[in-house]
Amino acid sequence: MSRTEPPPERPSVIRMLVVAVVAGAFLAISGAFNLGQNPILNRLAYWIPLMIGGGIWGHLCSVWIARLLDAERQPWLTAVVLTVAIAAPLTVVVWALTGPAFGQGLYGLDLLPEFLLPVAVVTATMTLLNVFLDRARPLATHAAPPGAPPARFPDRLPPRLRGATLIAVQAEDHYLRVHTDRGSDLILMRLSDALAELEGLEGARTHRSWWVARDAVRDVSRGDGRALLTLDGDLTAPVSRRYAPGLRQAGWY
């Protein structure tokens, strides 16, 4: 078994910033939390940094909760737990910052409960929006065009598999089992990180635990409403309901 230290996780920082800025601008322009009587520039200066900070906290919570819950199988439970984990401390932050930000001084503790529902609604909306955007991200990786750098992932293969044809990548706990035409081996890496390095190879994520090379697919079978891909080397890879529509649209089956 070959072990390679995993690279640091790369969250979608640009996506988070865009969503936070757009949401902050909307809340400022709409005069949320009865702040419409304040100048628009003051509201923008309040809401946008607050939403960015909330986005960072939300990302940290999502990383933690992903270790406890399966978002694919329990999407609504995950959304509820995320909303509670994010909204509870943010309610205190919003209560503590709102008065001083608009020259009204710190609000009394009796007003703290009044912030809970609005913060929870905003948090739930942002959580669902990010879940939707996450599901909308392309699931496929693409062959490198002429002159483009090749995929980086094959460089991670152990020496005995270097130069082999990649068939599939399967997540097993904190490891990836790499299936090739010369056999398989384990490397220490997350599938979410591997997908970025698989760009340059024609394939797609078919399941939360599987990436499959398109040329390796030999047959498709269906049962219980789900598809199962038969691959080179007599391997089989599942297709989850989450990824099935995109694969059908791309002509995989």
C-alpha positions as CSV (number, residue, x, y, z in Angstrom):
1,M,0.0,0.0,0.0
2,S,1.4,3.4,-1.0
3,R,0.7,6.4,1.1
4,T,0.8,10.0,-0.2
5,E,0.1,12.9,2.0
6,P,-3.2,14.6,0.9
7,P,-3.1,18.2,-0.2
8,P,-5.1,20.7,1.8
9,E,-8.8,20.8,1.1
10,R,-9.7,23.6,-1.4
11,P,-13.1,25.0,-0.6
12,S,-14.9,27.0,-3.2
13,V,-13.8,30.4,-1.9
14,I,-14.9,32.3,-4.9
15,R,-18.4,30.7,-4.8
16,M,-18.7,31.5,-1.1
17,L,-17.6,35.1,-1.6
18,V,-20.0,35.6,-4.5
19,V,-23.0,34.2,-2.6
20,A,-22.1,36.2,0.5
21,V,-21.7,39.5,-1.4
22,V,-24.9,39.0,-3.4
23,A,-26.9,38.0,-0.2
24,G,-25.4,40.9,1.7
25,A,-26.3,43.4,-1.0
26,F,-29.9,42.0,-1.1
27,L,-30.3,42.3,2.6
28,A,-28.9,45.8,2.6
29,I,-31.1,47.0,-0.3
30,S,-34.2,45.4,1.2
31,G,-33.7,47.0,4.6
32,A,-33.8,43.7,6.4
33,F,-34.0,43.7,10.2
34,N,-35.8,47.0,10.1
35,L,-32.6,48.8,9.1
36,G,-34.0,50.5,6.0
37,Q,-33.9,53.9,7.6
38,N,-30.1,53.9,7.6
39,P,-28.1,55.1,4.6
40,I,-27.6,52.4,2.0
41,L,-23.7,52.6,2.2
42,N,-23.9,52.0,5.9
43,R,-26.1,49.0,5.3
44,L,-23.8,47.6,2.7
45,A,-20.8,48.1,5.0
46,Y,-22.7,46.2,7.7
47,W,-24.3,43.3,5.7
48,I,-21.6,42.3,3.3
49,P,-18.7,41.7,5.8
50,L,-21.3,40.0,8.1
51,M,-22.4,37.6,5.4
52,I,-18.8,36.9,4.4
53,G,-18.0,36.0,8.0
54,G,-21.1,33.9,8.3
55,G,-20.1,32.1,5.1
56,I,-16.7,31.2,6.5
57,W,-18.3,30.0,9.7
58,G,-20.8,28.1,7.6
59,H,-18.1,26.4,5.7
60,L,-16.3,25.3,8.9
61,C,-19.6,23.9,10.2
62,S,-20.3,22.0,6.9
63,V,-16.8,20.4,7.1
64,W,-17.5,19.3,10.6
65,I,-21.0,18.0,10.0
66,A,-19.9,16.1,6.9
67,R,-18.0,13.9,9.2
68,L,-21.2,13.0,11.1
69,L,-23.9,13.0,8.5
70,D,-24.3,11.7,4.9
71,A,-25.6,14.7,3.0
72,E,-26.5,12.6,0.0
73,R,-28.7,10.2,2.0
74,Q,-29.9,12.7,4.6
75,P,-30.1,16.1,2.9
76,W,-32.9,17.5,4.9
77,L,-31.4,16.4,8.3
78,T,-28.1,17.8,7.2
79,A,-29.7,21.1,6.3
80,V,-31.5,21.4,9.6
81,V,-28.4,20.5,11.6
82,L,-26.3,23.0,9.6
83,T,-28.9,25.7,10.1
84,V,-28.9,25.2,13.9
85,A,-25.1,25.0,14.1
86,I,-24.6,28.2,12.1
87,A,-27.6,30.3,13.3
88,A,-27.1,29.8,17.0
89,P,-23.8,31.6,17.4
90,L,-24.5,34.0,14.5
91,T,-27.6,35.2,16.4
92,V,-25.4,36.4,19.2
93,V,-23.0,38.0,16.8
94,V,-25.7,39.9,14.9
95,W,-27.3,41.0,18.2
96,A,-23.9,42.3,19.5
97,L,-23.0,44.1,16.3
98,T,-26.2,45.6,15.0
99,G,-26.6,48.4,17.6
100,P,-23.0,49.6,17.6
101,A,-22.8,49.4,13.8
102,F,-25.6,52.0,13.5
103,G,-24.7,54.2,16.5
104,Q,-27.4,52.8,18.8
105,G,-25.1,51.1,21.3
106,L,-25.4,47.5,22.5
107,Y,-28.9,46.2,22.6
108,G,-30.3,44.7,25.8
109,L,-30.4,41.0,26.3
110,D,-34.2,41.1,26.2
111,L,-33.9,41.8,22.4
112,L,-31.7,38.8,21.7
113,P,-34.6,36.4,21.1
114,E,-36.0,38.8,18.4
115,F,-32.9,38.2,16.3
116,L,-33.2,34.4,16.3
117,L,-35.9,33.9,13.8
118,P,-34.6,36.4,11.2
119,V,-31.0,34.9,11.5
120,A,-32.4,31.4,11.2
121,V,-34.4,32.3,8.1
122,V,-31.4,33.9,6.4
123,T,-29.1,31.0,7.4
124,A,-31.6,28.4,6.1
125,T,-31.9,30.2,2.8
126,M,-28.1,30.4,2.4
127,T,-27.7,26.8,3.4
128,L,-30.2,25.6,0.8
129,L,-28.7,27.9,-1.8
130,N,-25.2,26.5,-1.2
131,V,-26.6,22.9,-1.3
132,F,-28.2,23.7,-4.7
133,L,-25.1,25.2,-6.1
134,D,-23.0,22.3,-4.8
135,R,-25.3,19.9,-6.6
136,A,-25.2,22.0,-9.7
137,R,-21.4,21.8,-10.0
138,P,-20.2,19.8,-13.0
139,L,-19.7,16.1,-12.0
140,A,-17.6,15.3,-15.1
141,T,-13.9,15.6,-15.8
142,H,-12.7,16.2,-19.3
143,A,-9.9,15.0,-21.6
144,A,-7.1,17.5,-21.9
145,P,-7.2,19.3,-25.3
146,P,-4.1,19.3,-27.4
147,G,-1.3,21.3,-25.8
148,A,-3.0,21.4,-22.4
149,P,-1.3,20.0,-19.3
150,P,-2.2,16.4,-18.6
151,A,-4.1,15.3,-15.6
152,R,-2.1,15.4,-12.4
153,F,-3.7,12.5,-10.6
154,P,-1.7,9.7,-12.4
155,D,1.5,11.1,-10.9
156,R,0.1,10.0,-7.5
157,L,0.0,6.3,-8.5
158,P,2.6,4.0,-6.8
159,P,5.6,3.0,-9.0
160,R,4.2,-0.4,-10.0
161,L,1.1,1.3,-11.5
162,R,2.8,4.2,-13.2
163,G,1.7,4.4,-16.8
164,A,-1.3,2.1,-16.3
165,T,-4.7,3.0,-17.7
166,L,-7.0,4.3,-15.0
167,I,-10.3,2.6,-14.7
168,A,-11.9,4.0,-11.6
169,V,-11.2,5.7,-8.2
170,Q,-13.1,4.5,-5.2
171,A,-13.2,6.2,-1.8
172,E,-12.6,4.0,1.3
173,D,-12.6,6.0,4.5
174,H,-9.7,8.4,4.2
175,Y,-8.1,6.5,1.4
176,L,-8.7,6.1,-2.3
177,R,-8.6,2.7,-4.0
178,V,-7.2,3.3,-7.5
179,H,-8.3,0.7,-10.0
180,T,-6.2,0.3,-13.1
181,D,-5.6,-2.3,-15.9
182,R,-2.5,-3.4,-13.9
183,G,-4.3,-3.9,-10.6
184,S,-5.3,-1.6,-7.7
185,D,-3.7,0.1,-4.7
186,L,-4.5,2.6,-2.0
187,I,-3.4,6.2,-1.6
188,L,-4.2,8.6,1.2
189,M,-6.3,11.3,-0.3
190,R,-9.9,12.6,-0.4
191,L,-12.1,12.0,-3.4
192,S,-13.1,15.6,-3.4
193,D,-9.5,16.6,-3.8
194,A,-8.7,13.9,-6.4
195,L,-11.5,15.2,-8.7
196,A,-9.6,18.4,-9.3
197,E,-6.5,16.4,-10.3
198,L,-8.5,14.1,-12.5
199,E,-9.4,17.0,-14.8
200,G,-7.6,16.1,-18.0
201,L,-9.1,12.6,-18.1
202,E,-12.5,11.8,-19.5
203,G,-14.7,10.5,-16.7
204,A,-17.3,11.4,-14.1
205,R,-18.3,11.0,-10.5
206,T,-21.1,8.3,-10.5
207,H,-21.5,8.0,-6.7
208,R,-20.4,9.9,-3.6
209,S,-17.6,7.2,-3.4
210,W,-16.8,6.6,-7.1
211,W,-15.2,8.3,-10.1
212,V,-15.2,6.3,-13.3
213,A,-13.2,6.7,-16.6
214,R,-15.7,6.9,-19.4
215,D,-13.8,4.6,-21.7
216,A,-13.8,1.9,-19.0
217,V,-17.6,1.4,-19.1
218,R,-18.6,-1.8,-20.8
219,D,-22.2,-2.3,-19.8
220,V,-25.0,-0.8,-17.7
221,S,-27.6,-2.7,-15.7
222,R,-30.6,-1.4,-13.7
223,G,-32.2,-2.7,-10.6
224,D,-34.3,-1.2,-7.7
225,G,-34.4,2.1,-9.7
226,R,-30.6,2.4,-9.8
227,A,-27.9,1.8,-12.4
228,L,-24.8,-0.3,-12.1
229,L,-21.8,0.2,-14.4
230,T,-19.8,-2.8,-15.5
231,L,-16.2,-1.7,-16.1
232,D,-13.0,-3.2,-17.5
233,G,-11.4,-5.8,-15.2
234,D,-14.9,-7.1,-14.1
235,L,-15.3,-4.1,-11.8
236,T,-18.8,-2.7,-11.0
237,A,-19.5,0.8,-10.0
238,P,-22.8,2.1,-8.6
239,V,-24.7,5.1,-10.0
240,S,-26.5,7.1,-7.3
241,R,-29.8,8.9,-7.9
242,R,-27.9,12.2,-7.4
243,Y,-25.6,11.7,-10.4
244,A,-27.9,9.6,-12.6
245,P,-29.6,12.5,-14.5
246,G,-26.3,14.1,-15.4
247,L,-24.9,10.8,-16.6
248,R,-27.9,10.1,-18.7
249,Q,-27.8,13.6,-20.2
250,A,-24.2,13.1,-21.1
251,G,-25.0,9.9,-22.9
252,W,-23.3,7.4,-20.5
253,Y,-26.4,5.2,-20.7
